[in-house]
Amino acid sequence: MARLAGRRAVITGAGDGIGRGLALRFAREGADVIVAEFDAASGRSCVEDIVAKGGSARFVQVDVTDKASVLAMMADAGGVDILVNNAWRGQGLGPIHAKTDDQFATSMKMGLYACQWTMQAAFPHMKAQGWGRVINMASLNGVNAHMGSADYNVAKEAVRALTRSAAREWARYGICCNIICPAAMAPSTRRMMAAQPGMIEEINKANPMGRMGDAETDIGGVALFLASDDCAYLTGNTLFVDGGAHINGVAWAPDLGED
């Protein structure tokens, strides 16, 4: 049985990586997927892949750092039953004292504000029907305070705080809001691999399961549960879908090029 049949899902950053994996998994389970993506080529490619496999999807271009763009995307999507905030564009690694105001501001827009804008836009429909699912992607980077990505860490921890607050306020309306801290191959992961040779190998050594997750099967399976009717009594939680990496933390100290 298609677990998401009759549901409309908006997934930001769905053109590649984790977002694409979730889009494919949700479509396979019967959801009508809005592939919300900044890069038109990857967004349309994801839609073509879904449709070729018999699913329902369409592409809507969005810049999650721009409120007008986000609100236009949500209006175009129509009534949203399942909202996944996943979009992110990396700002590069660097020590805190070298991070600029603009880097922090942009990270907060991509993280906190993008989630705020989409959640506020989705709320009226979810409240009216007495059912809704919000899944926001955070990161073990923020929980463990990884080096070199303070702006990312701060933004993702803000996302967790926002999600938990919404879970508390919206539970009465049947809206469940949860967080996933994933470990899977994504564009940002590939960029860090190029910049930090041997990084993935070291991370995998510290991972109890010894590998990075698969976006569609590993992360997508958990997201599917959070998006489904089975998640009616789970809200305000952070799920570490990371092969157990969070248990002892990932001891990763990147070379930031300083003494």
JOPE-V955811 format. One record per backbone hydrogen bond with DSSP energy under -0.5 kcal/mol. NH is the residue of the N-H (numbers start at 1). CO is the residue of the C=O. E is the energy in kcal/mol with one decimal. If there is no record, write none. Layout:
NH,CO,E ; NH,CO,E
This chain:
3,1,-0.6 ; 4,29,-2.8 ; 5,2,-1.1 ; 6,30,-0.8 ; 7,4,-2.0 ; 9,7,-0.5 ; 9,32,-2.4 ; 10,82,-2.7 ; 11,9,-0.5 ; 11,34,-2.2 ; 12,84,-2.4 ; 13,36,-2.0 ; 14,11,-0.6 ; 14,36,-1.3 ; 16,13,-0.6 ; 19,16,-0.7 ; 20,16,-1.2 ; 21,17,-2.1 ; 22,18,-2.5 ; 23,19,-2.3 ; 24,20,-2.5 ; 25,21,-2.2 ; 26,22,-3.0 ; 27,23,-2.3 ; 28,24,-2.0 ; 29,25,-1.1 ; 30,27,-1.9 ; 31,26,-2.3 ; 32,7,-2.8 ; 33,31,-0.8 ; 33,56,-2.4 ; 34,9,-3.4 ; 35,33,-0.7 ; 35,58,-2.9 ; 36,11,-2.0 ; 36,34,-1.2 ; 37,35,-0.7 ; 37,60,-1.7 ; 40,38,-0.8 ; 43,39,-2.3 ; 44,40,-2.7 ; 45,41,-2.0 ; 46,42,-2.1 ; 47,43,-1.9 ; 48,44,-2.6 ; 49,45,-2.1 ; 50,46,-2.3 ; 51,47,-2.9 ; 52,48,-2.3 ; 53,49,-1.0 ; 53,50,-0.7 ; 54,51,-1.9 ; 55,50,-2.6 ; 56,31,-0.7 ; 58,33,-1.9 ; 60,35,-2.3 ; 62,37,-1.1 ; 64,62,-0.6 ; 66,63,-2.1 ; 67,65,-0.6 ; 70,66,-2.3 ; 71,67,-2.8 ; 72,68,-2.1 ; 73,69,-2.2 ; 74,70,-2.4 ; 75,71,-2.2 ; 76,72,-2.3 ; 77,73,-2.2 ; 78,74,-1.2 ; 81,8,-1.9 ; 81,79,-0.5 ; 82,8,-2.3 ; 83,133,-2.9 ; 84,10,-2.9 ; 85,83,-0.5 ; 85,135,-1.9 ; 86,84,-0.9 ; 94,148,-1.7 ; 98,95,-1.6 ; 99,95,-0.7 ; 99,96,-1.2 ; 104,100,-2.0 ; 105,101,-2.9 ; 106,102,-2.8 ; 107,103,-2.3 ; 108,104,-2.3 ; 109,105,-2.0 ; 110,106,-2.5 ; 111,107,-2.3 ; 113,108,-2.5 ; 114,109,-1.8 ; 115,111,-1.7 ; 116,112,-2.5 ; 117,113,-3.0 ; 118,114,-2.2 ; 119,115,-2.7 ; 120,116,-2.5 ; 121,117,-1.8 ; 122,118,-2.1 ; 123,119,-1.8 ; 124,120,-0.6 ; 126,122,-2.0 ; 127,123,-3.1 ; 128,124,-2.3 ; 129,125,-1.8 ; 130,126,-0.9 ; 130,127,-0.6 ; 131,126,-1.7 ; 132,174,-1.5 ; 133,81,-2.1 ; 134,176,-2.8 ; 135,83,-3.1 ; 136,178,-2.3 ; 137,85,-2.5 ; 138,136,-0.6 ; 138,180,-2.6 ; 142,139,-0.7 ; 143,139,-1.3 ; 144,140,-2.9 ; 145,141,-0.7 ; 146,141,-2.1 ; 147,252,-0.6 ; 149,146,-0.8 ; 153,149,-3.0 ; 154,150,-2.7 ; 155,151,-2.0 ; 156,152,-2.5 ; 157,153,-2.1 ; 158,154,-2.0 ; 159,155,-1.8 ; 160,156,-1.7 ; 161,157,-2.0 ; 162,158,-2.5 ; 163,159,-2.5 ; 164,160,-2.3 ; 165,161,-2.0 ; 166,162,-2.5 ; 167,163,-2.4 ; 168,164,-1.9 ; 169,165,-2.1 ; 170,166,-3.1 ; 171,167,-1.0 ; 173,170,-1.9 ; 174,171,-1.9 ; 175,170,-1.5 ; 176,132,-2.4 ; 176,174,-0.6 ; 177,175,-0.5 ; 178,134,-2.7 ; 179,237,-3.0 ; 180,136,-2.0 ; 181,239,-2.6 ; 182,138,-0.5 ; 182,180,-0.7 ; 183,241,-1.7 ; 185,213,-1.2 ; 190,186,-2.3 ; 191,187,-2.1 ; 192,188,-2.1 ; 193,189,-2.3 ; 194,190,-1.9 ; 195,191,-1.9 ; 196,192,-2.6 ; 199,196,-2.1 ; 202,198,-1.8 ; 203,199,-2.5 ; 204,200,-3.0 ; 205,201,-1.7 ; 206,202,-1.3 ; 207,203,-0.7 ; 207,204,-0.5 ; 209,243,-0.9 ; 210,207,-1.5 ; 213,183,-2.0 ; 218,214,-1.3 ; 219,214,-2.0 ; 220,215,-1.5 ; 221,217,-0.9 ; 222,218,-0.9 ; 223,219,-2.5 ; 224,220,-2.4 ; 225,221,-1.5 ; 226,222,-2.2 ; 227,223,-1.7 ; 228,224,-0.7 ; 228,225,-1.2 ; 231,228,-1.3 ; 232,229,-1.3 ; 234,231,-1.3 ; 236,177,-3.3 ; 239,179,-3.1 ; 239,237,-0.6 ; 240,238,-0.6 ; 241,181,-1.2 ; 241,239,-1.1 ; 242,240,-1.4 ; 245,242,-1.2 ; 247,244,-1.5 ; 249,245,-0.9 ; 251,249,-0.7 ; 252,250,-1.8 ; 253,251,-0.5 ; 254,252,-0.6 ; 256,254,-0.8
